[in-house]
Amino acid sequence: MVNPNQFVAVVDDDESVCRAIKRLLHSEGIRAETFCSGDEFLNALTAIPSYRPACVILDVQMPGSNGLEVQRQIAQTGVPVIVITAYDDLSVRQSAFAAGAAAYLRKPFTSAILFKAVEMAIGGPPAP
């Protein structure tokens, strides 16, 4: 369950995807912050040591640091990662899960699938 002080970080180079996921999460009472690149997200983590999302929704294919690179860099934080991608590839899927991904979603996905993945990653149902 996400408490009011928690939030989900959404990292995708497609701004429309960021906006759509943020709206969906908001509709379930989940606060979200968006980042247009893996590098932007990593910079926020570095600049603000106390910055800790409850979960990260992370696109695989992005310019700069791609999703798998970002996942590797944040692995030691223990923040759950949900990997999303439009280009499903078995080796990428295996790499994501080997690095500890909580879920792997292929775009387009339904809101129900997204909510279930976030619920599983955070460890409880979303707040009403």
Chimera marker file (.cmm) of the C-alpha trace (Angstrom):
<marker_set name="trace">
<marker id="1" x="0.000" y="0.000" z="0.000" r="1" g="1" b="0" radius="0.5"/>
<marker id="2" x="1.311" y="3.436" z="-0.881" r="1" g="1" b="0" radius="0.5"/>
<marker id="3" x="1.041" y="5.914" z="1.953" r="1" g="1" b="0" radius="0.5"/>
<marker id="4" x="0.629" y="9.649" z="1.233" r="1" g="1" b="0" radius="0.5"/>
<marker id="5" x="4.354" y="10.291" z="1.738" r="1" g="1" b="0" radius="0.5"/>
<marker id="6" x="5.341" y="7.712" z="-0.871" r="1" g="1" b="0" radius="0.5"/>
<marker id="7" x="5.481" y="8.146" z="-4.616" r="1" g="1" b="0" radius="0.5"/>
<marker id="8" x="6.298" y="6.198" z="-7.755" r="1" g="1" b="0" radius="0.5"/>
<marker id="9" x="8.980" y="7.429" z="-10.150" r="1" g="1" b="0" radius="0.5"/>
<marker id="10" x="8.121" y="7.020" z="-13.837" r="1" g="1" b="0" radius="0.5"/>
<marker id="11" x="11.128" y="7.110" z="-16.181" r="1" g="1" b="0" radius="0.5"/>
<marker id="12" x="10.373" y="7.132" z="-19.915" r="1" g="1" b="0" radius="0.5"/>
<marker id="13" x="11.713" y="9.264" z="-22.758" r="1" g="1" b="0" radius="0.5"/>
<marker id="14" x="8.197" y="9.490" z="-24.241" r="1" g="1" b="0" radius="0.5"/>
<marker id="15" x="6.485" y="12.356" z="-22.387" r="1" g="1" b="0" radius="0.5"/>
<marker id="16" x="3.019" y="11.109" z="-23.374" r="1" g="1" b="0" radius="0.5"/>
<marker id="17" x="3.740" y="7.752" z="-21.715" r="1" g="1" b="0" radius="0.5"/>
<marker id="18" x="4.928" y="9.552" z="-18.569" r="1" g="1" b="0" radius="0.5"/>
<marker id="19" x="1.784" y="11.681" z="-18.479" r="1" g="1" b="0" radius="0.5"/>
<marker id="20" x="-0.525" y="8.705" z="-19.091" r="1" g="1" b="0" radius="0.5"/>
<marker id="21" x="1.057" y="6.560" z="-16.372" r="1" g="1" b="0" radius="0.5"/>
<marker id="22" x="1.084" y="9.492" z="-13.945" r="1" g="1" b="0" radius="0.5"/>
<marker id="23" x="-2.649" y="10.072" z="-14.582" r="1" g="1" b="0" radius="0.5"/>
<marker id="24" x="-3.454" y="6.379" z="-14.147" r="1" g="1" b="0" radius="0.5"/>
<marker id="25" x="-1.558" y="6.186" z="-10.875" r="1" g="1" b="0" radius="0.5"/>
<marker id="26" x="-3.154" y="9.407" z="-9.650" r="1" g="1" b="0" radius="0.5"/>
<marker id="27" x="-6.597" y="7.925" z="-10.380" r="1" g="1" b="0" radius="0.5"/>
<marker id="28" x="-5.737" y="5.214" z="-7.844" r="1" g="1" b="0" radius="0.5"/>
<marker id="29" x="-4.465" y="7.673" z="-5.242" r="1" g="1" b="0" radius="0.5"/>
<marker id="30" x="-0.794" y="7.071" z="-6.017" r="1" g="1" b="0" radius="0.5"/>
<marker id="31" x="1.483" y="10.094" z="-6.355" r="1" g="1" b="0" radius="0.5"/>
<marker id="32" x="3.959" y="9.913" z="-9.247" r="1" g="1" b="0" radius="0.5"/>
<marker id="33" x="6.940" y="11.940" z="-10.387" r="1" g="1" b="0" radius="0.5"/>
<marker id="34" x="8.134" y="11.701" z="-13.983" r="1" g="1" b="0" radius="0.5"/>
<marker id="35" x="11.567" y="11.795" z="-15.586" r="1" g="1" b="0" radius="0.5"/>
<marker id="36" x="12.297" y="12.013" z="-19.320" r="1" g="1" b="0" radius="0.5"/>
<marker id="37" x="15.563" y="10.058" z="-19.162" r="1" g="1" b="0" radius="0.5"/>
<marker id="38" x="17.456" y="7.592" z="-17.070" r="1" g="1" b="0" radius="0.5"/>
<marker id="39" x="20.173" y="10.183" z="-16.589" r="1" g="1" b="0" radius="0.5"/>
<marker id="40" x="17.670" y="12.741" z="-15.252" r="1" g="1" b="0" radius="0.5"/>
<marker id="41" x="16.392" y="10.189" z="-12.735" r="1" g="1" b="0" radius="0.5"/>
<marker id="42" x="19.916" y="9.152" z="-11.679" r="1" g="1" b="0" radius="0.5"/>
<marker id="43" x="20.856" y="12.824" z="-11.244" r="1" g="1" b="0" radius="0.5"/>
<marker id="44" x="17.883" y="13.301" z="-8.895" r="1" g="1" b="0" radius="0.5"/>
<marker id="45" x="19.013" y="10.305" z="-6.840" r="1" g="1" b="0" radius="0.5"/>
<marker id="46" x="22.543" y="11.694" z="-6.631" r="1" g="1" b="0" radius="0.5"/>
<marker id="47" x="21.528" y="15.287" z="-5.907" r="1" g="1" b="0" radius="0.5"/>
<marker id="48" x="19.039" y="14.425" z="-3.169" r="1" g="1" b="0" radius="0.5"/>
<marker id="49" x="20.315" y="11.572" z="-0.954" r="1" g="1" b="0" radius="0.5"/>
<marker id="50" x="16.931" y="11.242" z="0.796" r="1" g="1" b="0" radius="0.5"/>
<marker id="51" x="15.068" y="10.883" z="-2.536" r="1" g="1" b="0" radius="0.5"/>
<marker id="52" x="13.539" y="7.414" z="-2.474" r="1" g="1" b="0" radius="0.5"/>
<marker id="53" x="10.506" y="6.387" z="-4.503" r="1" g="1" b="0" radius="0.5"/>
<marker id="54" x="8.388" y="3.460" z="-3.332" r="1" g="1" b="0" radius="0.5"/>
<marker id="55" x="8.828" y="1.977" z="-6.799" r="1" g="1" b="0" radius="0.5"/>
<marker id="56" x="10.332" y="2.905" z="-10.185" r="1" g="1" b="0" radius="0.5"/>
<marker id="57" x="8.557" y="2.295" z="-13.494" r="1" g="1" b="0" radius="0.5"/>
<marker id="58" x="11.416" y="2.205" z="-15.962" r="1" g="1" b="0" radius="0.5"/>
<marker id="59" x="11.414" y="2.140" z="-19.772" r="1" g="1" b="0" radius="0.5"/>
<marker id="60" x="14.094" y="-0.056" z="-21.352" r="1" g="1" b="0" radius="0.5"/>
<marker id="61" x="14.955" y="1.901" z="-24.498" r="1" g="1" b="0" radius="0.5"/>
<marker id="62" x="15.992" y="5.463" z="-23.780" r="1" g="1" b="0" radius="0.5"/>
<marker id="63" x="18.836" y="7.658" z="-24.985" r="1" g="1" b="0" radius="0.5"/>
<marker id="64" x="21.741" y="7.987" z="-22.578" r="1" g="1" b="0" radius="0.5"/>
<marker id="65" x="21.453" y="5.502" z="-19.725" r="1" g="1" b="0" radius="0.5"/>
<marker id="66" x="18.939" y="2.894" z="-20.841" r="1" g="1" b="0" radius="0.5"/>
<marker id="67" x="16.550" y="1.224" z="-18.435" r="1" g="1" b="0" radius="0.5"/>
<marker id="68" x="18.710" y="-1.806" z="-17.713" r="1" g="1" b="0" radius="0.5"/>
<marker id="69" x="21.712" y="0.424" z="-16.938" r="1" g="1" b="0" radius="0.5"/>
<marker id="70" x="19.588" y="2.513" z="-14.571" r="1" g="1" b="0" radius="0.5"/>
<marker id="71" x="18.254" y="-0.657" z="-12.950" r="1" g="1" b="0" radius="0.5"/>
<marker id="72" x="21.802" y="-1.890" z="-12.343" r="1" g="1" b="0" radius="0.5"/>
<marker id="73" x="22.829" y="1.450" z="-10.851" r="1" g="1" b="0" radius="0.5"/>
<marker id="74" x="19.932" y="1.560" z="-8.376" r="1" g="1" b="0" radius="0.5"/>
<marker id="75" x="19.927" y="-2.159" z="-7.496" r="1" g="1" b="0" radius="0.5"/>
<marker id="76" x="21.697" y="-1.587" z="-4.180" r="1" g="1" b="0" radius="0.5"/>
<marker id="77" x="18.972" y="0.836" z="-3.020" r="1" g="1" b="0" radius="0.5"/>
<marker id="78" x="16.364" y="-1.920" z="-2.786" r="1" g="1" b="0" radius="0.5"/>
<marker id="79" x="13.786" y="0.207" z="-4.628" r="1" g="1" b="0" radius="0.5"/>
<marker id="80" x="11.495" y="-2.133" z="-6.606" r="1" g="1" b="0" radius="0.5"/>
<marker id="81" x="11.649" y="-1.721" z="-10.388" r="1" g="1" b="0" radius="0.5"/>
<marker id="82" x="8.908" y="-2.350" z="-12.933" r="1" g="1" b="0" radius="0.5"/>
<marker id="83" x="10.405" y="-2.564" z="-16.408" r="1" g="1" b="0" radius="0.5"/>
<marker id="84" x="8.270" y="-1.409" z="-19.347" r="1" g="1" b="0" radius="0.5"/>
<marker id="85" x="9.076" y="-1.718" z="-23.038" r="1" g="1" b="0" radius="0.5"/>
<marker id="86" x="7.522" y="-1.575" z="-26.476" r="1" g="1" b="0" radius="0.5"/>
<marker id="87" x="10.124" y="-3.980" z="-27.870" r="1" g="1" b="0" radius="0.5"/>
<marker id="88" x="9.878" y="-7.275" z="-26.042" r="1" g="1" b="0" radius="0.5"/>
<marker id="89" x="13.096" y="-9.240" z="-26.256" r="1" g="1" b="0" radius="0.5"/>
<marker id="90" x="13.718" y="-12.453" z="-24.310" r="1" g="1" b="0" radius="0.5"/>
<marker id="91" x="17.321" y="-11.545" z="-23.434" r="1" g="1" b="0" radius="0.5"/>
<marker id="92" x="16.227" y="-8.120" z="-22.155" r="1" g="1" b="0" radius="0.5"/>
<marker id="93" x="13.428" y="-9.711" z="-20.134" r="1" g="1" b="0" radius="0.5"/>
<marker id="94" x="15.864" y="-12.229" z="-18.649" r="1" g="1" b="0" radius="0.5"/>
<marker id="95" x="18.376" y="-9.475" z="-17.834" r="1" g="1" b="0" radius="0.5"/>
<marker id="96" x="15.692" y="-7.382" z="-16.138" r="1" g="1" b="0" radius="0.5"/>
<marker id="97" x="14.514" y="-10.252" z="-13.953" r="1" g="1" b="0" radius="0.5"/>
<marker id="98" x="18.092" y="-11.384" z="-13.214" r="1" g="1" b="0" radius="0.5"/>
<marker id="99" x="18.769" y="-7.837" z="-11.957" r="1" g="1" b="0" radius="0.5"/>
<marker id="100" x="15.743" y="-8.075" z="-9.654" r="1" g="1" b="0" radius="0.5"/>
<marker id="101" x="12.848" y="-6.518" z="-11.583" r="1" g="1" b="0" radius="0.5"/>
<marker id="102" x="9.526" y="-6.871" z="-9.761" r="1" g="1" b="0" radius="0.5"/>
<marker id="103" x="7.638" y="-6.969" z="-13.081" r="1" g="1" b="0" radius="0.5"/>
<marker id="104" x="8.189" y="-6.685" z="-16.822" r="1" g="1" b="0" radius="0.5"/>
<marker id="105" x="5.367" y="-5.123" z="-18.867" r="1" g="1" b="0" radius="0.5"/>
<marker id="106" x="5.106" y="-4.892" z="-22.634" r="1" g="1" b="0" radius="0.5"/>
<marker id="107" x="3.545" y="-1.705" z="-24.007" r="1" g="1" b="0" radius="0.5"/>
<marker id="108" x="0.711" y="-1.225" z="-24.485" r="1" g="1" b="0" radius="0.5"/>
<marker id="109" x="-0.506" y="-2.604" z="-21.158" r="1" g="1" b="0" radius="0.5"/>
<marker id="110" x="-3.824" y="-2.148" z="-19.407" r="1" g="1" b="0" radius="0.5"/>
<marker id="111" x="-4.343" y="-0.056" z="-16.314" r="1" g="1" b="0" radius="0.5"/>
<marker id="112" x="-5.299" y="-3.222" z="-14.405" r="1" g="1" b="0" radius="0.5"/>
<marker id="113" x="-1.953" y="-4.824" z="-15.258" r="1" g="1" b="0" radius="0.5"/>
<marker id="114" x="-0.075" y="-1.667" z="-14.252" r="1" g="1" b="0" radius="0.5"/>
<marker id="115" x="-1.932" y="-1.394" z="-10.924" r="1" g="1" b="0" radius="0.5"/>
<marker id="116" x="-1.305" y="-5.077" z="-10.163" r="1" g="1" b="0" radius="0.5"/>
<marker id="117" x="2.423" y="-4.674" z="-10.918" r="1" g="1" b="0" radius="0.5"/>
<marker id="118" x="2.679" y="-1.587" z="-8.688" r="1" g="1" b="0" radius="0.5"/>
<marker id="119" x="0.736" y="-3.362" z="-5.931" r="1" g="1" b="0" radius="0.5"/>
<marker id="120" x="3.084" y="-6.361" z="-6.112" r="1" g="1" b="0" radius="0.5"/>
<marker id="121" x="6.209" y="-4.182" z="-6.241" r="1" g="1" b="0" radius="0.5"/>
<marker id="122" x="5.214" y="-2.080" z="-3.245" r="1" g="1" b="0" radius="0.5"/>
<marker id="123" x="3.809" y="-4.976" z="-1.275" r="1" g="1" b="0" radius="0.5"/>
<marker id="124" x="0.118" y="-4.213" z="-0.943" r="1" g="1" b="0" radius="0.5"/>
<marker id="125" x="-2.947" y="-2.928" z="-2.736" r="1" g="1" b="0" radius="0.5"/>
<marker id="126" x="-2.965" y="0.715" z="-3.840" r="1" g="1" b="0" radius="0.5"/>
<marker id="127" x="-4.667" y="3.136" z="-1.468" r="1" g="1" b="0" radius="0.5"/>
<marker id="128" x="-8.341" y="3.760" z="-2.324" r="1" g="1" b="0" radius="0.5"/>
<link id1="1" id2="2" r="1" g="1" b="0" radius="0.2"/>
<link id1="2" id2="3" r="1" g="1" b="0" radius="0.2"/>
<link id1="3" id2="4" r="1" g="1" b="0" radius="0.2"/>
<link id1="4" id2="5" r="1" g="1" b="0" radius="0.2"/>
<link id1="5" id2="6" r="1" g="1" b="0" radius="0.2"/>
<link id1="6" id2="7" r="1" g="1" b="0" radius="0.2"/>
<link id1="7" id2="8" r="1" g="1" b="0" radius="0.2"/>
<link id1="8" id2="9" r="1" g="1" b="0" radius="0.2"/>
<link id1="9" id2="10" r="1" g="1" b="0" radius="0.2"/>
<link id1="10" id2="11" r="1" g="1" b="0" radius="0.2"/>
<link id1="11" id2="12" r="1" g="1" b="0" radius="0.2"/>
<link id1="12" id2="13" r="1" g="1" b="0" radius="0.2"/>
<link id1="13" id2="14" r="1" g="1" b="0" radius="0.2"/>
<link id1="14" id2="15" r="1" g="1" b="0" radius="0.2"/>
<link id1="15" id2="16" r="1" g="1" b="0" radius="0.2"/>
<link id1="16" id2="17" r="1" g="1" b="0" radius="0.2"/>
<link id1="17" id2="18" r="1" g="1" b="0" radius="0.2"/>
<link id1="18" id2="19" r="1" g="1" b="0" radius="0.2"/>
<link id1="19" id2="20" r="1" g="1" b="0" radius="0.2"/>
<link id1="20" id2="21" r="1" g="1" b="0" radius="0.2"/>
<link id1="21" id2="22" r="1" g="1" b="0" radius="0.2"/>
<link id1="22" id2="23" r="1" g="1" b="0" radius="0.2"/>
<link id1="23" id2="24" r="1" g="1" b="0" radius="0.2"/>
<link id1="24" id2="25" r="1" g="1" b="0" radius="0.2"/>
<link id1="25" id2="26" r="1" g="1" b="0" radius="0.2"/>
<link id1="26" id2="27" r="1" g="1" b="0" radius="0.2"/>
<link id1="27" id2="28" r="1" g="1" b="0" radius="0.2"/>
<link id1="28" id2="29" r="1" g="1" b="0" radius="0.2"/>
<link id1="29" id2="30" r="1" g="1" b="0" radius="0.2"/>
<link id1="30" id2="31" r="1" g="1" b="0" radius="0.2"/>
<link id1="31" id2="32" r="1" g="1" b="0" radius="0.2"/>
<link id1="32" id2="33" r="1" g="1" b="0" radius="0.2"/>
<link id1="33" id2="34" r="1" g="1" b="0" radius="0.2"/>
<link id1="34" id2="35" r="1" g="1" b="0" radius="0.2"/>
<link id1="35" id2="36" r="1" g="1" b="0" radius="0.2"/>
<link id1="36" id2="37" r="1" g="1" b="0" radius="0.2"/>
<link id1="37" id2="38" r="1" g="1" b="0" radius="0.2"/>
<link id1="38" id2="39" r="1" g="1" b="0" radius="0.2"/>
<link id1="39" id2="40" r="1" g="1" b="0" radius="0.2"/>
<link id1="40" id2="41" r="1" g="1" b="0" radius="0.2"/>
<link id1="41" id2="42" r="1" g="1" b="0" radius="0.2"/>
<link id1="42" id2="43" r="1" g="1" b="0" radius="0.2"/>
<link id1="43" id2="44" r="1" g="1" b="0" radius="0.2"/>
<link id1="44" id2="45" r="1" g="1" b="0" radius="0.2"/>
<link id1="45" id2="46" r="1" g="1" b="0" radius="0.2"/>
<link id1="46" id2="47" r="1" g="1" b="0" radius="0.2"/>
<link id1="47" id2="48" r="1" g="1" b="0" radius="0.2"/>
<link id1="48" id2="49" r="1" g="1" b="0" radius="0.2"/>
<link id1="49" id2="50" r="1" g="1" b="0" radius="0.2"/>
<link id1="50" id2="51" r="1" g="1" b="0" radius="0.2"/>
<link id1="51" id2="52" r="1" g="1" b="0" radius="0.2"/>
<link id1="52" id2="53" r="1" g="1" b="0" radius="0.2"/>
<link id1="53" id2="54" r="1" g="1" b="0" radius="0.2"/>
<link id1="54" id2="55" r="1" g="1" b="0" radius="0.2"/>
<link id1="55" id2="56" r="1" g="1" b="0" radius="0.2"/>
<link id1="56" id2="57" r="1" g="1" b="0" radius="0.2"/>
<link id1="57" id2="58" r="1" g="1" b="0" radius="0.2"/>
<link id1="58" id2="59" r="1" g="1" b="0" radius="0.2"/>
<link id1="59" id2="60" r="1" g="1" b="0" radius="0.2"/>
<link id1="60" id2="61" r="1" g="1" b="0" radius="0.2"/>
<link id1="61" id2="62" r="1" g="1" b="0" radius="0.2"/>
<link id1="62" id2="63" r="1" g="1" b="0" radius="0.2"/>
<link id1="63" id2="64" r="1" g="1" b="0" radius="0.2"/>
<link id1="64" id2="65" r="1" g="1" b="0" radius="0.2"/>
<link id1="65" id2="66" r="1" g="1" b="0" radius="0.2"/>
<link id1="66" id2="67" r="1" g="1" b="0" radius="0.2"/>
<link id1="67" id2="68" r="1" g="1" b="0" radius="0.2"/>
<link id1="68" id2="69" r="1" g="1" b="0" radius="0.2"/>
<link id1="69" id2="70" r="1" g="1" b="0" radius="0.2"/>
<link id1="70" id2="71" r="1" g="1" b="0" radius="0.2"/>
<link id1="71" id2="72" r="1" g="1" b="0" radius="0.2"/>
<link id1="72" id2="73" r="1" g="1" b="0" radius="0.2"/>
<link id1="73" id2="74" r="1" g="1" b="0" radius="0.2"/>
<link id1="74" id2="75" r="1" g="1" b="0" radius="0.2"/>
<link id1="75" id2="76" r="1" g="1" b="0" radius="0.2"/>
<link id1="76" id2="77" r="1" g="1" b="0" radius="0.2"/>
<link id1="77" id2="78" r="1" g="1" b="0" radius="0.2"/>
<link id1="78" id2="79" r="1" g="1" b="0" radius="0.2"/>
<link id1="79" id2="80" r="1" g="1" b="0" radius="0.2"/>
<link id1="80" id2="81" r="1" g="1" b="0" radius="0.2"/>
<link id1="81" id2="82" r="1" g="1" b="0" radius="0.2"/>
<link id1="82" id2="83" r="1" g="1" b="0" radius="0.2"/>
<link id1="83" id2="84" r="1" g="1" b="0" radius="0.2"/>
<link id1="84" id2="85" r="1" g="1" b="0" radius="0.2"/>
<link id1="85" id2="86" r="1" g="1" b="0" radius="0.2"/>
<link id1="86" id2="87" r="1" g="1" b="0" radius="0.2"/>
<link id1="87" id2="88" r="1" g="1" b="0" radius="0.2"/>
<link id1="88" id2="89" r="1" g="1" b="0" radius="0.2"/>
<link id1="89" id2="90" r="1" g="1" b="0" radius="0.2"/>
<link id1="90" id2="91" r="1" g="1" b="0" radius="0.2"/>
<link id1="91" id2="92" r="1" g="1" b="0" radius="0.2"/>
<link id1="92" id2="93" r="1" g="1" b="0" radius="0.2"/>
<link id1="93" id2="94" r="1" g="1" b="0" radius="0.2"/>
<link id1="94" id2="95" r="1" g="1" b="0" radius="0.2"/>
<link id1="95" id2="96" r="1" g="1" b="0" radius="0.2"/>
<link id1="96" id2="97" r="1" g="1" b="0" radius="0.2"/>
<link id1="97" id2="98" r="1" g="1" b="0" radius="0.2"/>
<link id1="98" id2="99" r="1" g="1" b="0" radius="0.2"/>
<link id1="99" id2="100" r="1" g="1" b="0" radius="0.2"/>
<link id1="100" id2="101" r="1" g="1" b="0" radius="0.2"/>
<link id1="101" id2="102" r="1" g="1" b="0" radius="0.2"/>
<link id1="102" id2="103" r="1" g="1" b="0" radius="0.2"/>
<link id1="103" id2="104" r="1" g="1" b="0" radius="0.2"/>
<link id1="104" id2="105" r="1" g="1" b="0" radius="0.2"/>
<link id1="105" id2="106" r="1" g="1" b="0" radius="0.2"/>
<link id1="106" id2="107" r="1" g="1" b="0" radius="0.2"/>
<link id1="107" id2="108" r="1" g="1" b="0" radius="0.2"/>
<link id1="108" id2="109" r="1" g="1" b="0" radius="0.2"/>
<link id1="109" id2="110" r="1" g="1" b="0" radius="0.2"/>
<link id1="110" id2="111" r="1" g="1" b="0" radius="0.2"/>
<link id1="111" id2="112" r="1" g="1" b="0" radius="0.2"/>
<link id1="112" id2="113" r="1" g="1" b="0" radius="0.2"/>
<link id1="113" id2="114" r="1" g="1" b="0" radius="0.2"/>
<link id1="114" id2="115" r="1" g="1" b="0" radius="0.2"/>
<link id1="115" id2="116" r="1" g="1" b="0" radius="0.2"/>
<link id1="116" id2="117" r="1" g="1" b="0" radius="0.2"/>
<link id1="117" id2="118" r="1" g="1" b="0" radius="0.2"/>
<link id1="118" id2="119" r="1" g="1" b="0" radius="0.2"/>
<link id1="119" id2="120" r="1" g="1" b="0" radius="0.2"/>
<link id1="120" id2="121" r="1" g="1" b="0" radius="0.2"/>
<link id1="121" id2="122" r="1" g="1" b="0" radius="0.2"/>
<link id1="122" id2="123" r="1" g="1" b="0" radius="0.2"/>
<link id1="123" id2="124" r="1" g="1" b="0" radius="0.2"/>
<link id1="124" id2="125" r="1" g="1" b="0" radius="0.2"/>
<link id1="125" id2="126" r="1" g="1" b="0" radius="0.2"/>
<link id1="126" id2="127" r="1" g="1" b="0" radius="0.2"/>
<link id1="127" id2="128" r="1" g="1" b="0" radius="0.2"/>
</marker_set>
